[in-house]
Amino acid sequence: MTATTLLQRRGLLMGLGASFGLAACANGIGSTGGATIDARVDATRDYLYNRYPGTRDLAMKAVGILYMPLITEAGFGFGAGFGQGALRINDITVDYYSATRATVGFQIGAQQYAHALFFMTEQALGEFRQNHGWAVGADARYALPDQGGSIGKESTENAPVVALVFGQSGLIAGATLAGIKYTRIIP
């Protein structure tokens, strides 16, 4: 192994560690209880419905909604993100989840945002609950303070799952290949 290869590996590990550390700081990994998550989910749901009234109709048609009130991510080449939320059916919490996101590609910065997954069919909801909810995608993303109120819709109108990203703050730029894993947790 050459010295250059060893330095590249160390740089990679340090970058991943720093990115995950930054993402974890604002989310209180390990310290969030069910009551705290539910309070954050309530506030996120209310914000979503008040800021984007059309989401109320979407929620009424959904068989379940996963609210992730705060995802914090940071990256410099390699990035990571983390958040916790709750799956609600008929507006009652049935499970708690953590979301872990990993990215690789040209990127720099940090951001926080919320997202909600609206499960429009029983089949989609069942598959998510049984399969640990991996979602993978390629995206070009950004969050700028002056455009933080924008809302993204990662789906078509007839899709079994509609993903809404909202409440962005921070500054991150780049194009990445990303994966996010939702894991059921016991707070």
HELIX and SHEET records of a PDB file:
HELIX    1   1 ALA A    3  CYS A   25  1                                  23    
HELIX    2   2 GLY A   34  ARG A   51  1                                  18    
HELIX    3   3 GLY A   54  LYS A   61  1                                   8    
HELIX    4   4 GLU A  122  GLN A  130  1                                   9    
HELIX    5   5 PRO A  145  GLN A  147  5                                   3    
SHEET    1   A 4 GLY A  64  ILE A  89  0                                        
SHEET    2   A 4 ILE A  92  PHE A 119 -1                                        
SHEET    3   A 4 VAL A 161  ILE A 185 -1                                        
SHEET    4   A 4 ALA A 135  ALA A 143 -1                                        
SHEET    1   B 4 GLY A  64  ILE A  89  0                                        
SHEET    2   B 4 ILE A  92  PHE A 119 -1                                        
SHEET    3   B 4 VAL A 161  ILE A 185 -1                                        
SHEET    4   B 4 GLY A 152  LYS A 153 -1                                        
END                                                                             
